[in-house]
Amino acid sequence: MESGAAGLVPGRFPFPYAPYRIQEQFMEALYGALEAGRVGIFESPTGTGKSLSLICGALSWLRDWEEKRRQEEERLLALGAGGQEAPSPQQARPGSADTAGQPDWVTAFVQKKEERDVVNRLKEEQIRRKKREDRLEKIQHNVQLKYAAKRKRCEEDEAKRLLQLSKEALSQGAGESALDQLDHSEEELILAEYESDDEKKMVSGLEEGDDLEEEHVTKIYYCSRTHSQLSQFVHEVKKSPFGKNIRLVSLGSRQNLCVNEEVRHLGALQLINDRCMEMQKNKHEKKSNEENEGKKRRVSRAMCPFYSFEQMQFLRDEVLVEVKDIEQLVSLGRETKACPYYGSRFAIPAAQLVVLPYQMLLHEPTRNAAGIKLKDQVVIIDEAHNLIDTITCIHSAEVSGSQLCCAHSQLLQYMERYRKHLKAKNLMYIKQILYLLEQFVAMLGGNVNQNPGCQAVSQTGTVLKSINDFLFQSQTDNINLFKVQRYCEKSLISRKVLALRFHGQQCSNAVSHLQFEMEDAAADGELVFSIVFCKQTVLVILAFVWQLLGFVERYGGPASAVKTSKENQKLTGLQDFLLTLQQGSDKESEFKHPLLPKLLASPIFGPAGTPQSPPVEAEHDQLRTSSPLMQIEGFLSALTNANQDGRVILNRQGTVGQSSLKFLLLNPAVHFAKVVEECRAVIIAGGTMQPVADFREQLLCRAGVDPARIVEFSCGHVIPPENILPIILCSGPSNQQLEFTYQTRDLPQMMDETGRILYNLCNVIPGGVVCFFPSYEYEKQVYRHWEKTGLLSRLASKKKVIVQPGQLIFQEPKKANQVEQVLVEYAKCIKVSRQSSGSVEGQRCCSQTGGQMTGALLLSVVGGKMSEGINFSDDLGRCVIMVGMPYPNMRSPELQEKMTWLDKTMPRASGQAPSRVLIENLCMKAVNQSIGRAIRHQKDFASILLLDHRYTRPAIFNKLPQWIRERTQVKPAFGSAFAELRKSKAKDKLPGFVCSQFHRGKLDTL
C-alpha cells in the first residue's frame, strides 16, 4: 500500500465520493477503536455504505500504522548505526526484577545485547520487506516475467501431446510390444517431474525456505457469513481508493476453490476434503519412496496435478499483485495449473487484507490449518448479528445411531484385517474408540452388532445430560478423550478407513464389468463354456468383494456409502449375475461357494432382493459423507469441553438409526476468548445489531474482555425522515386488539382481523407488500383459513399473481432452489402492475381480477430464507408487515437448557431474569432483521407495520434499531394508522395508476 499520505489527520479518509456525515462518524469511530486496541460493536443500517466505511476507515488506519512503524524502524536503525543507544522493547533497568543483585557491567551487557538484537531484527525485516516488494513490482510491471511460467506450461502440454501422438503411431505401426517398451522407458522419463530443493522441502514438511518462514505483516482479517457477501466486499475494495495498492487475499473452502475436476465432481464438501488430503498423502509418500529407493518413478494418477509448489508460488504472487475475488482466483488457478486453495494460503503472511468466511476464523483447528495468526492483528466480523449462534453451531456436533453403528463396523473390520500389521499402541486406541462407539449406541438403547434400522427404541423422547453425567452413565469416564482426539488427528484413522472404501468401490466396479462381459458372451452363444470356466475365479473375486463391501456397507444407513442412481443400476446387474451363479451352483455342487448366499442376503441388496439406495430428494440425489468416523471425531472433540459449558442431548426416536446424540455448546465465549485475547482489536459490525446486550454480556464479558475496552457505535440512516413510516398497530379495523400469543393467534377472529388489515393496506400501498409470519406452520394455517372464508380471493384482486395452478398469493418456499423462482415471478408481477395503465398485458391482468392490481403480496416467515440476505428495495418492498412477535419455541429442550444455564451463571439485568432477556432479544433480533429488508438506499421509501400491541412495552420498544425507533408512531386504532398511510403515500411520487388509487382507498372492515 502506498504511504504517500503519512501525515493524514485521523478522521479525514480517502473515499470514492463525498461521504455522508454518518459515514465520516463511522470511520472516525472505527479509526479510534483500532488505534486504541478496542473491541467495538458497530451498527450501520443497510444502505448507508457500511462496507465502504469499513474499508476506508480500516485501511486508512493500516496505512498510517505502517508508516509510523517504518518511521520508528528508521529512527532505531539510525541510532544503531550511529553507535547511540537504541531503546529495546524490554530494556533491563537497574533495580528491576531481571537485574536485581547483578553487577553494573552485567546489566550494561544485557542491555547492549538486547539493543543489538532489536537492530538486527529490524534489519532482517527491512531486507525481507524490500525483497517482497521488489518481487511483486517485477511481476506487476514485467510482462515477460509474468508470462514465463505460462510459456513453460505450454511447452509441457506440447510435450505431452507429442508423446501421445508418438504412442498412437507406434501402436499402429510397431505393435503392442513397442508401445509397452515406450510406456516403461521413455514415458517415465518424459513425465517425471523435476523438483527443486524448495519443492522437496515443501513435500517433506520442512520449513527452512525464506518463503515458508516469511513473517506475518500487520493485517486486517475481514470475515462474513457467505462467499457471495465476501465477493461483494472484494468488489467494494476494488472501487475504493485503496483498490490498486492493497495486498488482498480471499480464502475459501475446497468446495469453492478446487480446480481439479476429478475432485470437484464429488460435490459434498467432506468428500472433496477427504479426496484432496488423500491425493496429497499419495504425493508425499511417493517422494519419500523416491528418496529411499533412489529411483525415478512415474507420477501417480492419484496425485493432484495442481499441487505444484512452484506454480502455487506464482499464483501467490499474482494474488498479491492485484485484488481478486473467489471466482477470479479459480480462473487464475485453472490458467496457471496451480491450486487456488493452497496458493491463497501461501499469500497470507504478506497480505494486508485477508477476506475469509466465518468458520475459518472462529474454528481454531481450521484457523491453525490455514496458517492464520491472530497475534496483534485486527479482526473485523461483518454481518455479525448472528455471531453467537454461529459460534454455537460451529462448535456443536451431532451423530446419528446409523453413523455410530457404521463407524463401529468399519473400524472393527479394519482392525481385524490389519491386526498383524498394527502396533500395540494403535490397537489400544482403536479398541478404545470401538468401546466408545459401543457405549454410545447403548445409550440410545441399541446394540452395535445389529442393524440400527431394525432396532426399535423402547423409550422415545429427548433427554439432556451434562458431559460428566453422560460419560459416567455410558461408562466411558475412564477413557482420556483428549488423548483419543489427539490420536485421531495424528493417525488419520478416519481417512485410512475411507481409503479402503475406495478400494472396495473399485473391486465392485471390476466385478460389474466382468458381468457385462459375460452378458455379451451369452449374446454370442459362448456363455455355456464361459460360465463353467470362470465360476471359480469369479467366486474368489466375490469373496474379496464381500469382504470389502461388508467392510463399509454392513448396515447401510444415512452415512454408510455414497450411492447414486447410476451405482444402483450397477448393483442391480451384479445381483442378477450372482443369482445366475447361484442357480448354476445348485446344479453343480462342486462349484458351490458359502459366501454366495451370504453376499446375496447382505444389506446392500435390501431385504426384498432389490439394491438399496438412499432416498432421492426432489431437488437432487443427496451426496453424503462416506466416512461416519469423521463425524464421530467431531463429537469426541466436542466432549472435551468443560462440563459447565455444554450439554449432551440424547434424542431417541423410533429406531436406533433414527436416534442421535448431539453436543450443545452453552457458552460460546470460551471459543471466542482466544480471538479477543490475541488480536490487537476486534470489530463486530452489522446493519442490525440491536439489541447489543447479548454481545456484551454473553460473549465479550464472559470471554474476559474488560468492559472499559468495549466501545459501541450506532448511526442513523441516510434517508430523509419522511421516507420511512414505522407504525405499531394495536388494534384492527373491527377494533380487535392485536395480541398474537400462542393462546390467541389461532382464534378465527385474529386470523380474520389480520386479513382485513392486509386487504386495506393492499388497497392503498403500491408495489410489493411483504408480510412476515412467526412460523411456517402459522403462515399455512392463516392461508388455509383465508381460503375457506374467501378473503384470499379478495386479497388476490389487489395483489394477485399465479405462480402455480391454484396458487394466488406468493408464499415463501421451504426449498432453497425455489426461492429464486418465486422472487423472479414476484418482481415480474410488480413490474406489470406498474405498467398496467398503458400496457396490454396489464389491462388483461386487470380484467382477470375484476379491478386494477396494485402489485404483489409475499407471505414470508421470520427466520426463513427471505428474512435475511434478500433485499426488497424500491417497489419490491413498499410495505413490510410483521404479524405478532416471533418468540422462539419455548418447548424446545435446547432453549430451555440455555435459559436454565443463563439464570445460573449470569446476574439479573434491570430486574429481569437473564432467560427472559434472552427470549426477548432472540425475538427482537429476528424482527429487526426482517423489517430491515425494505430500506436499502438513500432514495428508497417504505412503511413498516408491527401488528401487536406488545411492541409498545418499553423493554421491547427500546430494542428496535435507533433510526427506526426515533420515527415510530404508536396507533391504538386502525383508522388513524390507515389515514397516516394514505397521507404518507400521497406525498410519494409514484406512477399514475398508484396515485389514482390513493384517494379511493377506504377503510374496509369486511
HELIX and SHEET records of a PDB file:
HELIX    1   1 ARG A   21  ALA A   36  1                                  16    
HELIX    2   2 LYS A   50  ALA A   81  1                                  32    
HELIX    3   3 ASP A  104  HIS A  141  1                                  38    
HELIX    4   4 VAL A  143  LYS A  146  1                                   4    
HELIX    5   5 ALA A  148  GLY A  173  1                                  26    
HELIX    6   6 GLU A  176  HIS A  184  1                                   9    
HELIX    7   7 GLU A  186  LEU A  191  1                                   6    
HELIX    8   8 ASP A  197  SER A  204  1                                   8    
HELIX    9   9 ASP A  210  GLU A  213  1                                   4    
HELIX   10  10 HIS A  227  LYS A  239  1                                  13    
HELIX   11  11 ARG A  254  LEU A  257  1                                   4    
HELIX   12  12 GLU A  261  ARG A  264  1                                   4    
HELIX   13  13 LEU A  269  GLU A  293  1                                  25    
HELIX   14  14 PHE A  309  VAL A  321  1                                  13    
HELIX   15  15 ILE A  326  THR A  336  1                                  11    
HELIX   16  16 PRO A  340  PHE A  346  1                                   7    
HELIX   17  17 TYR A  358  LEU A  362  1                                   5    
HELIX   18  18 GLU A  364  ALA A  369  1                                   6    
HELIX   19  19 ALA A  384  ASN A  386  5                                   3    
HELIX   20  20 LEU A  387  ILE A  394  1                                   8    
HELIX   21  21 GLY A  401  TYR A  418  1                                  18    
HELIX   22  22 ARG A  419  HIS A  421  5                                   3    
HELIX   23  23 ALA A  424  MET A  443  1                                  20    
HELIX   24  24 ILE A  467  GLN A  473  1                                   7    
HELIX   25  25 LEU A  481  SER A  491  1                                  11    
HELIX   26  26 ILE A  493  ALA A  523  1                                  31    
HELIX   27  27 LEU A  527  GLU A  553  1                                  27    
HELIX   28  28 SER A  565  LYS A  587  1                                  23    
HELIX   29  29 SER A  589  PHE A  591  5                                   3    
HELIX   30  30 LEU A  595  LEU A  600  1                                   6    
HELIX   31  31 PRO A  628  ALA A  638  1                                  11    
HELIX   32  32 ASN A  643  ASP A  645  5                                   3    
HELIX   33  33 ALA A  669  GLU A  678  1                                  10    
HELIX   34  34 ALA A  693  ASP A  694  1                                   2    
HELIX   35  35 PHE A  695  CYS A  701  3                                   7    
HELIX   36  36 PRO A  707  ARG A  709  5                                   3    
HELIX   37  37 PRO A  721  ASN A  723  5                                   3    
HELIX   38  38 PRO A  748  VAL A  764  1                                  17    
HELIX   39  39 TYR A  776  THR A  789  1                                  14    
HELIX   40  40 LEU A  791  ALA A  796  1                                   6    
HELIX   41  41 ALA A  816  GLN A  818  5                                   3    
HELIX   42  42 VAL A  819  ARG A  834  1                                  16    
HELIX   43  43 VAL A  840  THR A  849  1                                  10    
HELIX   44  44 ASP A  874  GLY A  877  5                                   4    
HELIX   45  45 PRO A  893  THR A  905  1                                  13    
HELIX   46  46 PRO A  914  ILE A  931  1                                  18    
HELIX   47  47 HIS A  949  THR A  952  5                                   4    
HELIX   48  48 PRO A  954  PHE A  957  1                                   4    
HELIX   49  49 GLN A  962  ARG A  965  1                                   4    
HELIX   50  50 PHE A  974  LYS A  987  1                                  14    
HELIX   51  51 GLY A  992  PHE A  998  1                                   7    
SHEET    1   A 7 LEU A 248  SER A 250  0                                        
SHEET    2   A 7 LEU A 353  PRO A 357  1                                        
SHEET    3   A 7 ILE A 220  SER A 224  1                                        
SHEET    4   A 7 VAL A 378  ILE A 381  1                                        
SHEET    5   A 7 ALA A 681  GLY A 686  1                                        
SHEET    6   A 7 VAL A  39  GLU A  43  1                                        
SHEET    7   A 7 ILE A 710  SER A 714  1                                        
SHEET    1   B 4 ALA A 397  SER A 400  0                                        
SHEET    2   B 4 SER A 660  LEU A 665 -1                                        
SHEET    3   B 4 GLY A 646  ARG A 652 -1                                        
SHEET    4   B 4 GLY A 461  SER A 466 -1                                        
SHEET    1   C 7 PHE A 810  GLN A 811  0                                        
SHEET    2   C 7 GLY A 855  VAL A 861  1                                        
SHEET    3   C 7 GLY A 767  PHE A 773  1                                        
SHEET    4   C 7 CYS A 879  VAL A 883  1                                        
SHEET    5   C 7 ALA A 942  LEU A 947  1                                        
SHEET    6   C 7 ILE A 724  LEU A 729  1                                        
SHEET    7   C 7 GLN A 969  LYS A 971  1                                        
END                                                                             
